[in-house]
Structure formats: structure tokens, C-alpha cells
């Protein structure tokens, strides 16, 4: 198998790991909301994630510098640069771009996603998040950033249909959930802008660097914004399981999964990367079956098969998609 094909196959496997992390994270976060204010929970996990990213970026920078001084270290440096570190300096324009990503993709997105998830059902959330690949593909196609063929459109439509089959029975529109649905839709728009806006930065800089720095900027805005929610935490009433879930969600859902997402955006393009997000509700369903005793009905199996078929359609006839245009 050519090196490029092996690289793309590895990205696909990592994206499957990402969907496993995000799919199981729904249940973890929802349980934590019973003991802690949602925005307070999110602020704490963003603090943990930002501190982790800062430590990893500093370590990677020192490691790359040492390897660069070592004879024959060029190959190792290149491998490290690809994900963890870059020797390119950020220009003033790029710092402005990072600030924009921090505001829209971290602060505003996180606030809207958590607020929406706490005010509407998981089913409604899953259906709204399923719009993300279509919105990203439409924006990419209209702006000329990425080629989007018929297979991708067909795969996206089939995946959305599959998600509706899986969770549609639990979805509904009423006065109590409408605000949450609209807030979640705004989160989807923010995530789309964040994914597409990272393209130019990702070509010169590492996924860890772009994601970590934008998250640090976003956290510096987000934490003061929700400081009133943080003051509601009753430390004595919070169980050890919830404190563990904060750390787990920060390290895996924010650090590991975000890095995989943006490594994939750089490697195969945002349109094809985003279609994997439609696997998240399927993973959440399987998690409920395995750990909560939910019944895996023929309807849910059919929906899961449709989602997988939709993702397969987006892979047909495609290798490495062109990186988004400047």
C-alpha cells in the first residue's frame, strides 16, 4: 500500500476512535449535569484541557528543538511537526485568526453546545448535529474550498436518514425544547465556521498548536463569562465520579478528539472529516445498549447500517482531498 494510502487509512481509524470518544461522552456529560451546573462543568473541563494543551505544546517545542540539534534527527522532527509542533512562527494575521477561532469555535461554540444540550433532548441534539457535514460541504462547495462530488452528497443524505431512524422516535419540538434546539443549531454554525476557518492555519501549523492555542484563548473568555455558574458548585456534594468525568472529558473529548478532528481536516479535508460526526449518535446508541440495558431494535440496526453506508459512499473514489484553498 502506498504511503499516502496508509496515511489516509490511519486517519480513518483515528476518526473512528474520535467518534467512540464523542459518542460515549454524551452519557458521561449528561450524568455530570445531575450534580453540577452544566456551564460550570464545561468551564472546569476547558481549564483542564487548556492546561494540558499548554503543557504538550511546550514539551513538543522543546523536543523538536533537541531533535533538530541531533545528527540525523530530521525525519523525527518532520514526524513530530506533522501533529504536535511547527517551526513556523505565527504572523500577526495568524494570531488574529487564532483569536477568531478562540472566540467562535471555543468560547461561543462551547457555551451554545452545553446550553443547548442541557435544554433539549439527546435525540434532538443528534439530529441537529447531523446537519454539520451538510453545512460544511455546502460552504466548501460554494466557496470553492474543496471538491464535493455526488457521492459525498448522497452519503451525507443517507447518514442523516440513518440518524433519524436511530433517534427520530425520541425527537420532538415543543416550547420547552425549542430554545435548546435553536441554541444547538447556533453551536452547529459556530463549529462549521471553526472547522473551515482553521484550514489556512492548519497548512502552516500543527493541529495540536492550532487547537490548543485557540482553546486557551477561548477559555480565557469563557471562564469569566460563566463565573457566576462556577460559584454555584457545592464541592462537598460533587461525587468522585463527576470529578473523574471532568478530567476524562477534558483529556479525551477536548484534547485527543479535537486533535484527531483537525489532523483529519488537514489530511483529507473538512467535508469528508465532518461526515464521521454522524457516527457519534450510533456510538451513543451502542453505549446505551451495552451499559444502560437499552434494547437494540431492528429499526436502530437499520439506522446504524444507513449511517455506515453513507460514510462509505463519501469514501468511494476519493483519495486525499485537496486542502482548502487560501
C-alpha positions in Angstrom: 0.0 0.0 0.0 1.4 3.4 -0.9 2.5 5.7 1.9 -0.3 8.2 1.1 -2.9 5.5 1.2 -1.6 4.2 4.5 -1.7 7.7 6.0 -5.3 8.1 4.9 -6.3 4.7 6.3 -4.7 5.7 9.6 -6.7 8.9 9.6 -9.9 6.9 9.1 -9.1 4.7 12.0 -8.3 7.7 14.2 -11.7 9.2 13.2 -13.4 6.1 14.3 -11.6 6.4 17.7 -12.8 10.1 17.8 -16.4 9.0 17.2 -16.0 6.4 20.0 -14.8 9.2 22.4 -17.5 11.7 21.5 -20.3 9.1 21.4 -19.6 7.9 24.9 -19.0 11.4 26.2 -22.7 12.3 25.9 -23.7 9.9 28.6 -20.8 11.0 30.8 -21.6 14.7 30.5 -25.4 14.2 31.0 -24.7 12.3 34.2 -22.4 15.0 35.5 -25.1 17.6 34.9 -27.2 16.0 37.7 -24.5 17.1 40.2 -23.1 20.2 38.7 -24.3 23.2 36.7 -23.6 22.4 33.0 -21.7 25.6 32.3 -19.6 25.2 35.5 -18.8 21.6 34.4 -17.7 22.8 31.0 -15.6 25.6 32.4 -13.7 23.2 34.6 -13.0 20.7 31.7 -11.9 23.6 29.5 -9.4 24.7 32.1 -8.0 21.2 32.4 -7.9 20.8 28.6 -6.2 24.2 28.1 -3.6 23.4 30.8 -2.9 20.0 29.1 -2.6 21.6 25.6 -0.2 24.2 27.0 2.0 21.5 28.6 2.0 19.4 25.4 2.8 22.4 23.2 5.7 23.4 25.4 7.0 19.7 25.5 6.8 19.3 21.8 8.6 22.6 21.1 11.5 21.6 23.4 11.5 18.0 22.0 11.6 19.3 18.4 14.5 21.7 19.2 16.5 18.9 20.8 15.9 16.6 17.8 16.9 19.4 15.4 20.3 19.6 17.1 20.8 15.9 16.9 22.5 14.4 13.9 20.0 12.5 11.7 17.1 13.9 13.6 15.4 15.5 10.6 13.0 12.6 10.0 11.9 12.5 13.6 11.4 16.3 13.6 9.2 16.0 10.5 7.1 13.4 12.1 6.7 15.4 15.3 6.0 18.6 13.3 3.1 17.0 11.5 0.9 16.8 14.5 2.5 18.3 17.7 4.7 21.1 16.7 5.7 23.5 13.9 8.8 25.6 13.5 6.9 28.3 11.6 6.3 31.5 13.6 2.8 32.8 13.9 2.3 36.0 11.9 0.2 38.9 13.4 -2.5 38.0 10.9 -2.4 34.4 12.1 -2.7 35.5 15.7 -5.9 37.4 14.7 -7.1 34.2 13.0 -6.4 32.2 16.2 -8.2 34.8 18.2 -11.3 34.5 15.9 -11.2 30.7 16.2 -11.0 31.0 20.0 -14.0 33.3 20.2 -16.2 31.5 17.7 -15.0 27.9 17.8 -14.2 27.6 21.5 -16.0 30.2 23.7 -19.2 30.7 21.7 -19.4 27.1 20.5 -18.8 25.6 23.9 -21.4 27.9 25.5 -24.1 27.2 22.9 -23.4 23.4 22.8 -23.6 23.0 26.6 -26.6 25.3 26.9 -28.4 23.5 24.0 -27.6 20.0 25.3 -28.9 20.9 28.8 -32.2 22.4 27.4 -33.2 19.8 24.8 -33.1 16.1 24.3 -30.1 14.0 23.2 -32.3 12.9 20.2 -32.9 16.5 19.1 -29.2 17.3 19.6 -28.1 14.4 17.5 -30.4 15.3 14.6 -29.2 18.9 14.7 -25.5 18.0 14.9 -26.2 15.7 11.8 -26.6 18.9 9.8 -22.9 19.8 10.3 -21.5 17.7 7.4 -24.1 19.1 5.0 -23.4 22.7 6.1 -19.7 22.2 5.9 -19.9 20.6 2.4 -22.3 23.3 1.1 -20.0 26.1 2.4 -16.9 24.3 1.0 -18.5 23.8 -2.4 -19.9 27.3 -2.7 -16.7 28.9 -1.7 -14.6 26.6 -3.9 -12.5 25.4 -1.0 -12.9 21.7 -1.6 -14.3 19.5 -4.4 -17.6 17.9 -3.2 -18.9 15.2 -5.6 -22.3 13.4 -5.9 -21.0 10.6 -3.7 -20.5 12.9 -0.8 -24.0 14.5 -1.1 -25.6 11.0 -1.3 -23.5 9.8 1.7 -24.5 12.8 3.7 -28.2 12.4 2.9 -28.1 8.7 3.7 -26.3 9.3 7.1 -28.9 11.9 8.1 -31.6 9.4 7.2 -29.9 6.8 9.3 -29.6 9.1 12.3 -33.3 9.9 12.1 -34.1 6.2 12.1 -31.9 5.7 15.1 -33.0 8.7 17.3 -36.0 10.1 15.4 -38.5 8.5 17.7 -37.2 10.4 20.7 -37.1 13.7 18.9 -39.8 16.3 19.2 -40.5 20.0 19.0 -42.2 21.8 21.9 -41.9 25.1 23.8 -39.5 23.7 26.4 -37.0 22.3 23.9 -37.3 25.0 21.2 -34.8 27.3 22.9 -32.4 24.4 23.3 -32.8 23.4 19.7 -32.1 26.9 18.4 -29.1 27.2 20.7 -27.7 23.8 19.5 -28.2 25.0 15.9 -26.2 28.1 16.6 -23.5 25.8 18.0 -23.5 23.8 14.7 -23.0 27.1 12.8 -20.1 28.0 15.1 -18.5 24.6 14.7 -18.8 24.8 10.9 -17.1 28.3 10.9 -14.4 26.9 13.3 -13.7 23.9 11.1 -13.5 25.8 7.8 -11.6 28.8 9.4 -8.8 26.6 10.7 -7.8 25.5 7.1 -5.3 28.2 6.3 -3.7 28.0 9.8 -3.6 24.2 9.7 -1.5 24.2 6.5 1.4 26.0 8.2 0.9 24.9 11.8 0.2 21.7 13.8 -3.2 20.5 14.8 -2.2 20.5 18.5 -0.8 24.0 18.2 -3.9 25.5 16.4 -6.4 23.6 18.6 -4.5 24.2 21.8 -3.9 27.9 21.4 -7.4 28.6 20.2 -8.8 26.7 23.2 -6.6 28.6 25.6 -7.9 31.9 24.1 -11.4 30.6 24.2 -11.1 29.5 27.8 -9.7 32.9 28.9 -13.0 34.4 27.6 -15.3 31.5 28.6 -14.4 31.1 32.2 -15.1 34.8 33.2 -18.3 34.6 31.2 -19.6 31.7 33.3 -18.0 32.7 36.6 -21.5 33.0 38.2 -22.1 29.4 37.4 -18.8 28.3 38.9 -19.8 30.0 42.2 -22.8 27.6 42.4 -20.6 24.5 42.8 -21.0 22.7 46.1 -17.7 20.8 46.3 -18.9 18.6 49.1 -22.0 17.5 47.1 -20.0 16.5 44.0 -19.1 12.8 43.8 -15.6 11.5 42.9 -17.2 10.1 39.7 -18.1 13.6 38.5 -14.6 14.9 39.2 -13.2 12.0 37.2 -15.6 12.7 34.4 -14.4 16.3 34.2 -10.8 15.1 33.7 -11.8 12.3 31.3 -13.9 14.6 29.2 -11.2 17.2 29.1 -8.4 14.9 28.1 -10.3 12.7 25.6 -13.2 14.7 24.3 -11.4 18.0 24.1 -7.7 17.2 23.7 -7.5 13.8 21.9 -10.7 14.0 19.8 -10.2 17.7 18.8 -6.6 16.9 17.7 -7.8 13.9 15.6 -10.5 16.1 14.0 -8.1 18.8 12.9 -5.4 16.4 11.8 -8.0 14.8 9.6 -9.2 18.2 8.3 -5.6 18.9 7.2 -5.2 15.4 5.7 -8.5 14.6 3.9 -10.4 17.9 4.0 -13.2 19.3 6.2 -16.1 17.9 4.1 -15.0 14.3 4.4 -13.9 14.6 8.0 -17.2 16.1 9.1 -19.2 13.1 7.8 -17.7 11.0 10.6 -19.5 13.1 13.2 -22.7 11.3 12.1 -21.3 8.1 13.7 -21.5 9.8 17.1 -25.2 9.1 17.7 -24.7 5.5 16.6 -21.9 5.1 19.2 -24.1 6.7 21.8 -26.8 4.2 21.0 -24.4 1.3 21.3 -23.2 2.6 24.6 -26.7 2.8 25.9 -27.2 -0.8 24.8 -24.0 -2.1 26.5 -24.1 -0.1 29.7 -27.7 1.0 30.3 -29.5 -2.1 29.1 -31.3 -0.4 26.1 -32.8 -2.7 23.5 -31.1 -2.9 20.1 -34.2 -3.0 17.8 -34.2 -3.8 14.1 -35.0 -0.1 13.5 -31.8 1.0 15.2 -29.8 -1.6 13.4 -31.2 -0.3 10.1 -30.3 3.3 11.0 -26.8 2.4 12.0 -26.3 0.5 8.7 -27.5 3.6 6.8 -25.0 5.8 8.6 -22.2 3.4 7.9 -23.2 3.1 4.3 -23.4 6.9 4.0 -19.8 7.2 5.3 -18.7 4.5 2.8 -20.2 6.5 0.0 -18.1 9.5 0.8 -15.0 7.3 0.6 -15.8 5.8 -2.8 -13.5 7.1 -5.5 -11.7 9.5 -3.2 -8.1 9.6 -2.0 -6.6 12.5 -0.3 -8.9 15.5 -0.9 -7.3 18.8 -1.7 -6.6 21.1 1.2 -9.0 24.1 1.4 -7.9 27.0 -0.8 -6.5 30.1 0.9 
